[in-house]
Amino acid sequence: MTDASLGSTPRGLDAIRDSYMAQVHRRRLYGGLALLIFVVLMASGFNIADDRNAGGFWSGLHQIGDYPADVLSEAWEKRAELPGLIVKFFPALVETVNIAAVSTLIGAIGGLFLSLLGTRGLAKWPRLIPLFRRISDMMRAVPEIVIALVLIFVLGGGPVPAMIAIAIHTAGALGKMFSEVAENADLKPVEGLASTGATWSQRMLLGVLPQVAPNYVSYALLRFEINIRASAILGFVGAGGLGYELRNSMAWGPGRFDEAAAIFILLFGTIVFFDQLSSRYRNRLTEGQGQ
């Protein structure tokens, strides 16, 4: 009986090995087919986009550096005027930063409530958790520029539509990130407060927020960086700020390229400044939390 079992062992190992190799080949085949489909879709999509492009991508590819070269050459010729132009467009920069700051603040408050109302174990109405999560999904699913275009059609151009659009998207995005942080909060302080008769607001304020505040502030600062870029982009659709001035300068073409260069310098310097500043404070918060 022992000899028989020993004699059948190699055949059993061969069967296992053959089955494993068959699975490996099958996975490689599926992976190759998926890659082939992806390449075909990319190539066909690119060809369709190129056919619908006004000038054609390949025919205009050699001109890709013409516009930056024209901007740089004109800005260099008028370099003595750049400081004055930077001062001229500084109020538009302040408007852009204000749009980002106010929308981040409003969006963070909205995300805070969405996260607490949509987190298991913390929600005031547990049956409504899916509803608040779907609201958060919808708010961040629609791009800011789409919301801004609708609001500009209703309210007219200016910073208010941009602020509302960015705040809506920020609330949805931060609601998702805040909820993930709140799910890892220790529920013992919440249970202790509940045993003393504390209300839901008191349990959240005293039992949850002290635990999650560093991560919440860190995510809000990160979102503030993103919103500065978003507010500048929305200026291209008439939402005011530095992006609006940049669109006008670029639309006029040669003769005002020095203004476009000054706006690029302002925008680039602002983004780098706030990126470094918020990164510094976010590192302090995370390091302080870990100590």
Helices and strands as residue ranges (DSSP letters): H 2-52, H 57-60, G 61-63, H 66-77, G 79-81, H 82-117, G 126-128, H 129-141, H 144-155, H 159-183, H 188-195, H 200-203, I 204-208, H 209-234, G 235-237, H 242-252, H 257-290
